[in-house]
Amino acid sequence: MKKIGYVRVSSTSQNPSSQFRQLNEIGMDIIYEEKISGATKDREQLQKMLEDLQEGDIIYV
C-alpha cells in the first residue's frame, strides 16, 4: 500500500508549496504534480498516477 499525492495548480505563476507541505506531513511515497488549468482535460501526470495505481493504494488530492 502506497500513499500517493496529486498536486495541481492552474498556472506556472502559482506556488504549490503549501500543498506539498501538507502531503509531506502525511508521509507520501510519491507525489505527482501538474501546473495546468482545471479546464484542460489532458492531464499527463493525473493519467500517469491512475496508471501506476495499485489495489490498496491511497490517493490524497
C-alpha positions in Angstrom: 0.0 0.0 0.0 1.4 3.4 -1.0 0.3 6.9 -0.1 0.1 8.8 -3.4 -0.4 12.6 -3.6 -1.6 14.7 -6.5 -0.9 18.4 -6.6 -2.3 20.7 -9.3 -2.1 24.5 -9.7 -3.8 26.4 -12.5 -0.7 28.2 -13.8 3.1 28.3 -13.6 2.9 31.5 -11.6 1.1 29.8 -8.7 3.1 28.1 -5.9 2.1 24.6 -4.9 4.4 24.6 -1.8 1.6 24.6 0.8 0.0 21.5 -1.0 3.4 19.8 -0.9 3.9 20.6 2.7 0.6 19.2 3.7 1.1 16.0 1.7 4.7 15.5 3.1 3.4 15.9 6.7 1.1 12.9 6.0 4.1 10.9 4.6 3.6 10.4 0.8 5.5 7.7 -1.0 5.2 9.7 -4.3 3.6 13.0 -5.3 2.5 13.8 -8.9 2.5 17.5 -9.8 0.8 19.4 -12.6 0.8 23.1 -13.4 -2.2 23.2 -15.8 -5.7 24.7 -16.0 -8.5 22.7 -14.5 -10.4 23.3 -17.8 -7.7 21.2 -19.6 -8.7 17.6 -19.9 -5.3 16.3 -21.0 -3.6 16.0 -17.6 -0.5 13.9 -18.2 0.5 13.4 -14.5 -3.0 12.5 -13.4 -3.2 9.8 -16.1 0.3 8.5 -15.1 -0.9 8.4 -11.4 -4.0 6.5 -12.4 -2.0 4.0 -14.5 0.5 3.4 -11.7 -2.2 2.9 -9.1 -2.4 -0.5 -7.4 -5.1 -2.1 -5.3 -4.8 -0.8 -1.7 -3.1 2.5 -2.6 -4.5 5.7 -1.1 -4.7 8.9 -3.1 -4.6 12.3 -1.5 -5.6 15.3 -3.5 
